[in-house]
């Protein structure tokens, strides 16, 4: 074992039962007691081994031992505490992804059909985006909808010209469309799509929209909260759905959007990740600077679900049902107040599809299948304000 560190053993996920334990180390710049993320995270992210994981928390499961290399303790985390306008605002560190995947490699795999699953955890630190492609007559109203509602609809880019699916116009300050995504095909680079006709869902989770995209369509890319999940994981706050390879739960709400043209009766869709009540302020701090991908949560706690008009947290409108880190069902009132897991809600990029449905727009409209995003070339640090 290295002179730099002495690591205890952790186990891989087995039989669905997860235990948490402190791991003792003897490293000069590391506390005597550390908590690390599940070994399973290495598999989920595509890391070759645990040493490739940035310093985070490790959750032990079952009894199959795996030695944690001492190099784990010397790696820089993905997100650091750096003040940006206000204290406790996290800013991503410019580090190379520890996986072989890039935004372009995921797009090309989706384009050929080799990648057809949800994208939570895909190519960590690469920004992900939602899609809505509308007939051009609705484009101006949709831009206005995004400007008036930047939390659920943070606009990253759009088709450079009407009908274009292969070149982007950037809405990110200081970043060009080519930098957002160089080799891009909005008709095929999402793993799965939704198609609406006259405001009604006509096709769900389809692979190919090439025959539906017309010379009159304008595609818009909306920031996705999957983009900040690597930063949460780097601080030991791994979203439960990510740890288990599931899709994030998403819910329709009664929270109204500011109206914009034809979009006059629209309401929020929110994504939800459960966290311990004592960790909520840390979750807010980490995600606050990611304003281009929904930013910090808009509400948290069981009473927040009621205020948002969510009647049954166990039955999301999109994605998978919510679970806890140990794979059990999220329920109210388990554990003392500080340790209790509570729902935490963010604005969600499925909101534009709900707006299309509620406005009953005529003609074909294309969206991504919820949770099945495009992965871009820009990184976390390209979208986080530096001042």
ZAKEMAR-400140 format. One record per residue (C-alpha): x, y, z; residue in three letters; chain. Coordinates in steps of 0.1 Angstrom, whole numbers, plus 5000, padded with zeros to 4 digits. Layout:
% residues N
R     c1     c2     c3   residuo   cadena
R      X      Y      Z       ala        A
...
//
This chain:
% residues 387
R     c1     c2     c3   residuo   cadena
R   5000   5000   5000       unk        A
R   5012   5035   4992       unk        A
R   5030   5056   5018       unk        A
R   5006   5084   5009       unk        A
R   4975   5067   5021       unk        A
R   4960   5037   5038       unk        A
R   4925   5030   5026       unk        A
R   4900   5006   5040       unk        A
R   4878   4984   5019       unk        A
R   4845   4992   5003       unk        A
R   4821   4969   4986       unk        A
R   4802   4969   4954       unk        A
R   4764   4972   4953       unk        A
R   4748   4938   4961       unk        A
R   4713   4926   4969       unk        A
R   4700   4961   4970       unk        A
R   4711   4967   5005       unk        A
R   4734   4997   5010       unk        A
R   4753   5005   5042       unk        A
R   4774   5036   5049       unk        A
R   4807   5035   5067       unk        A
R   4836   5058   5074       unk        A
R   4869   5049   5058       unk        A
R   4901   5057   5077       unk        A
R   4930   5071   5058       unk        A
R   4964   5084   5068       unk        A
R   4971   5112   5043       unk        A
R   4985   5145   5053       unk        A
R   4960   5167   5035       unk        A
R   4930   5145   5042       unk        A
R   4909   5142   5073       unk        A
R   4913   5111   5094       unk        A
R   4877   5101   5087       unk        A
R   4864   5103   5051       unk        A
R   4832   5092   5034       unk        A
R   4834   5082   4998       unk        A
R   4809   5075   4970       unk        A
R   4797   5041   4960       unk        A
R   4821   5019   4940       unk        A
R   4791   5016   4918       unk        A
R   4796   5051   4906       unk        A
R   4828   5041   4888       unk        A
R   4808   5017   4867       unk        A
R   4779   5042   4861       unk        A
R   4802   5070   4850       unk        A
R   4824   5046   4829       unk        A
R   4855   5052   4851       unk        A
R   4882   5025   4845       unk        A
R   4887   5023   4883       unk        A
R   4879   5040   4915       unk        A
R   4911   5061   4913       unk        A
R   4895   5080   4884       unk        A
R   4867   5093   4905       unk        A
R   4872   5129   4917       unk        A
R   4873   5132   4956       unk        A
R   4837   5126   4967       unk        A
R   4820   5105   4994       unk        A
R   4820   5067   4992       unk        A
R   4790   5046   5003       unk        A
R   4798   5010   5012       unk        A
R   4775   4982   5001       unk        A
R   4776   4945   5007       unk        A
R   4807   4924   5015       unk        A
R   4828   4922   4983       unk        A
R   4860   4940   4991       unk        A
R   4877   4965   4967       unk        A
R   4908   4984   4977       unk        A
R   4906   5022   4972       unk        A
R   4938   5034   4957       unk        A
R   4956   5063   4976       unk        A
R   4955   5084   4944       unk        A
R   4918   5089   4951       unk        A
R   4927   5113   4979       unk        A
R   4949   5136   4959       unk        A
R   4926   5143   4930       unk        A
R   4909   5176   4926       unk        A
R   4871   5177   4929       unk        A
R   4850   5188   4900       unk        A
R   4835   5218   4919       unk        A
R   4853   5241   4943       unk        A
R   4841   5268   4966       unk        A
R   4849   5301   4949       unk        A
R   4830   5333   4955       unk        A
R   4813   5346   4924       unk        A
R   4793   5377   4933       unk        A
R   4783   5362   4966       unk        A
R   4799   5338   4992       unk        A
R   4795   5300   4990       unk        A
R   4789   5300   4952       unk        A
R   4805   5270   4936       unk        A
R   4824   5273   4903       unk        A
R   4835   5243   4883       unk        A
R   4872   5235   4880       unk        A
R   4886   5231   4845       unk        A
R   4895   5194   4846       unk        A
R   4894   5168   4819       unk        A
R   4866   5143   4822       unk        A
R   4877   5110   4838       unk        A
R   4857   5090   4812       unk        A
R   4864   5084   4776       unk        A
R   4831   5099   4766       unk        A
R   4828   5135   4753       unk        A
R   4798   5155   4742       unk        A
R   4806   5147   4705       unk        A
R   4810   5110   4711       unk        A
R   4776   5107   4728       unk        A
R   4760   5127   4700       unk        A
R   4776   5105   4673       unk        A
R   4765   5073   4692       unk        A
R   4730   5086   4695       unk        A
R   4730   5095   4658       unk        A
R   4738   5060   4648       unk        A
R   4715   5044   4673       unk        A
R   4743   5030   4694       unk        A
R   4733   5052   4724       unk        A
R   4695   5051   4731       unk        A
R   4692   5055   4768       unk        A
R   4687   5084   4792       unk        A
R   4717   5106   4796       unk        A
R   4720   5113   4834       unk        A
R   4757   5108   4841       unk        A
R   4767   5107   4805       unk        A
R   4801   5125   4798       unk        A
R   4804   5143   4831       unk        A
R   4812   5180   4830       unk        A
R   4798   5183   4794       unk        A
R   4766   5204   4793       unk        A
R   4734   5187   4783       unk        A
R   4703   5203   4767       unk        A
R   4666   5198   4760       unk        A
R   4650   5203   4726       unk        A
R   4619   5220   4713       unk        A
R   4616   5224   4675       unk        A
R   4586   5246   4664       unk        A
R   4572   5259   4631       unk        A
R   4589   5293   4625       unk        A
R   4557   5313   4631       unk        A
R   4559   5304   4668       unk        A
R   4597   5310   4672       unk        A
R   4595   5347   4683       unk        A
R   4569   5339   4709       unk        A
R   4590   5310   4722       unk        A
R   4621   5332   4725       unk        A
R   4601   5356   4745       unk        A
R   4588   5328   4767       unk        A
R   4624   5318   4775       unk        A
R   4634   5354   4782       unk        A
R   4604   5358   4806       unk        A
R   4609   5325   4822       unk        A
R   4647   5318   4824       unk        A
R   4645   5293   4853       unk        A
R   4625   5265   4836       unk        A
R   4635   5277   4801       unk        A
R   4672   5288   4800       unk        A
R   4679   5292   4763       unk        A
R   4713   5280   4752       unk        A
R   4711   5280   4714       unk        A
R   4687   5278   4684       unk        A
R   4689   5269   4648       unk        A
R   4712   5294   4630       unk        A
R   4685   5298   4603       unk        A
R   4650   5285   4598       unk        A
R   4651   5249   4588       unk        A
R   4687   5243   4599       unk        A
R   4694   5213   4621       unk        A
R   4732   5212   4616       unk        A
R   4743   5247   4628       unk        A
R   4735   5267   4659       unk        A
R   4732   5303   4670       unk        A
R   4744   5307   4705       unk        A
R   4726   5325   4733       unk        A
R   4754   5319   4758       unk        A
R   4775   5350   4762       unk        A
R   4811   5346   4749       unk        A
R   4804   5312   4733       unk        A
R   4798   5307   4696       unk        A
R   4773   5282   4681       unk        A
R   4802   5261   4668       unk        A
R   4817   5259   4702       unk        A
R   4784   5248   4717       unk        A
R   4782   5219   4693       unk        A
R   4804   5216   4661       unk        A
R   4792   5184   4645       unk        A
R   4755   5184   4653       unk        A
R   4723   5170   4638       unk        A
R   4693   5180   4659       unk        A
R   4672   5154   4641       unk        A
R   4692   5125   4653       unk        A
R   4716   5135   4682       unk        A
R   4690   5130   4710       unk        A
R   4687   5093   4720       unk        A
R   4649   5096   4717       unk        A
R   4622   5121   4707       unk        A
R   4586   5131   4713       unk        A
R   4564   5144   4685       unk        A
R   4533   5166   4689       unk        A
R   4506   5172   4663       unk        A
R   4483   5202   4670       unk        A
R   4493   5201   4707       unk        A
R   4487   5164   4712       unk        A
R   4514   5138   4717       unk        A
R   4515   5118   4684       unk        A
R   4547   5098   4689       unk        A
R   4566   5089   4721       unk        A
R   4602   5079   4725       unk        A
R   4608   5076   4688       unk        A
R   4643   5073   4674       unk        A
R   4641   5092   4641       unk        A
R   4625   5126   4634       unk        A
R   4643   5132   4601       unk        A
R   4612   5128   4581       unk        A
R   4592   5152   4604       unk        A
R   4617   5180   4606       unk        A
R   4608   5205   4578       unk        A
R   4624   5235   4562       unk        A
R   4601   5256   4584       unk        A
R   4613   5242   4618       unk        A
R   4634   5262   4643       unk        A
R   4651   5241   4669       unk        A
R   4658   5255   4704       unk        A
R   4682   5240   4730       unk        A
R   4672   5245   4766       unk        A
R   4697   5240   4795       unk        A
R   4693   5207   4815       unk        A
R   4699   5201   4852       unk        A
R   4718   5169   4844       unk        A
R   4747   5193   4837       unk        A
R   4752   5201   4874       unk        A
R   4748   5165   4887       unk        A
R   4786   5159   4884       unk        A
R   4792   5189   4907       unk        A
R   4767   5175   4933       unk        A
R   4784   5141   4931       unk        A
R   4818   5157   4935       unk        A
R   4806   5170   4969       unk        A
R   4793   5136   4980       unk        A
R   4757   5144   4971       unk        A
R   4750   5119   4944       unk        A
R   4714   5121   4931       unk        A
R   4697   5087   4938       unk        A
R   4685   5082   4903       unk        A
R   4721   5086   4890       unk        A
R   4735   5061   4914       unk        A
R   4710   5035   4902       unk        A
R   4711   5043   4865       unk        A
R   4675   5056   4865       unk        A
R   4658   5086   4850       unk        A
R   4651   5117   4872       unk        A
R   4614   5120   4883       unk        A
R   4596   5150   4866       unk        A
R   4562   5164   4875       unk        A
R   4536   5187   4860       unk        A
R   4527   5216   4884       unk        A
R   4502   5243   4888       unk        A
R   4529   5270   4890       unk        A
R   4522   5294   4862       unk        A
R   4548   5308   4837       unk        A
R   4548   5344   4827       unk        A
R   4528   5345   4795       unk        A
R   4544   5352   4761       unk        A
R   4523   5355   4729       unk        A
R   4506   5322   4721       unk        A
R   4520   5307   4753       unk        A
R   4495   5323   4777       unk        A
R   4484   5294   4799       unk        A
R   4516   5276   4805       unk        A
R   4528   5260   4838       unk        A
R   4561   5247   4851       unk        A
R   4574   5211   4849       unk        A
R   4599   5204   4877       unk        A
R   4625   5177   4882       unk        A
R   4630   5163   4917       unk        A
R   4660   5148   4936       unk        A
R   4656   5138   4972       unk        A
R   4682   5149   4997       unk        A
R   4686   5150   5034       unk        A
R   4671   5180   5050       unk        A
R   4705   5189   5065       unk        A
R   4721   5190   5031       unk        A
R   4697   5213   5013       unk        A
R   4717   5245   5018       unk        A
R   4748   5228   5004       unk        A
R   4727   5216   4974       unk        A
R   4716   5251   4969       unk        A
R   4751   5265   4971       unk        A
R   4765   5240   4946       unk        A
R   4738   5245   4920       unk        A
R   4732   5282   4924       unk        A
R   4758   5293   4898       unk        A
R   4744   5270   4871       unk        A
R   4718   5295   4860       unk        A
R   4721   5284   4824       unk        A
R   4709   5249   4834       unk        A
R   4681   5259   4859       unk        A
R   4703   5270   4888       unk        A
R   4694   5263   4924       unk        A
R   4661   5245   4934       unk        A
R   4629   5265   4933       unk        A
R   4613   5246   4963       unk        A
R   4620   5218   4987       unk        A
R   4602   5199   5014       unk        A
R   4570   5179   5015       unk        A
R   4549   5211   5018       unk        A
R   4566   5223   4986       unk        A
R   4551   5194   4967       unk        A
R   4516   5205   4979       unk        A
R   4523   5241   4969       unk        A
R   4534   5230   4935       unk        A
R   4502   5210   4930       unk        A
R   4519   5176   4930       unk        A
R   4494   5152   4944       unk        A
R   4514   5120   4946       unk        A
R   4552   5122   4947       unk        A
R   4555   5085   4939       unk        A
R   4539   5089   4905       unk        A
R   4559   5113   4883       unk        A
R   4545   5125   4850       unk        A
R   4578   5118   4833       unk        A
R   4609   5097   4842       unk        A
R   4612   5071   4869       unk        A
R   4596   5070   4903       unk        A
R   4617   5085   4931       unk        A
R   4640   5064   4952       unk        A
R   4666   5069   4980       unk        A
R   4703   5061   4978       unk        A
R   4697   5026   4991       unk        A
R   4671   5019   4964       unk        A
R   4641   5022   4988       unk        A
R   4610   5042   4980       unk        A
R   4609   5079   4990       unk        A
R   4584   5083   5018       unk        A
R   4576   5111   5042       unk        A
R   4587   5111   5078       unk        A
R   4615   5085   5078       unk        A
R   4643   5095   5103       unk        A
R   4647   5125   5125       unk        A
R   4642   5160   5110       unk        A
R   4678   5166   5100       unk        A
R   4683   5131   5085       unk        A
R   4650   5129   5067       unk        A
R   4651   5128   5029       unk        A
R   4628   5154   5014       unk        A
R   4620   5162   4978       unk        A
R   4640   5190   4962       unk        A
R   4626   5206   4930       unk        A
R   4642   5223   4901       unk        A
R   4629   5240   4870       unk        A
R   4628   5215   4842       unk        A
R   4634   5217   4804       unk        A
R   4603   5196   4797       unk        A
R   4584   5228   4805       unk        A
R   4584   5239   4768       unk        A
R   4567   5207   4757       unk        A
R   4540   5212   4784       unk        A
R   4537   5248   4770       unk        A
R   4532   5234   4735       unk        A
R   4506   5210   4748       unk        A
R   4487   5237   4767       unk        A
R   4488   5261   4738       unk        A
R   4476   5234   4714       unk        A
R   4500   5247   4687       unk        A
R   4490   5236   4652       unk        A
R   4514   5217   4631       unk        A
R   4542   5192   4641       unk        A
R   4564   5201   4671       unk        A
R   4594   5180   4680       unk        A
R   4609   5176   4715       unk        A
R   4633   5153   4733       unk        A
R   4620   5123   4752       unk        A
R   4623   5134   4789       unk        A
R   4657   5125   4803       unk        A
R   4671   5118   4768       unk        A
R   4693   5149   4762       unk        A
R   4717   5161   4736       unk        A
R   4753   5163   4751       unk        A
R   4771   5194   4739       unk        A
R   4808   5203   4734       unk        A
R   4808   5231   4760       unk        A
R   4817   5223   4796       unk        A
R   4804   5233   4830       unk        A
R   4828   5262   4833       unk        A
R   4817   5276   4800       unk        A
R   4782   5284   4813       unk        A
R   4790   5295   4848       unk        A
R   4795   5333   4852       unk        A
R   4830   5343   4862       unk        A
R   4820   5375   4877       unk        A
//
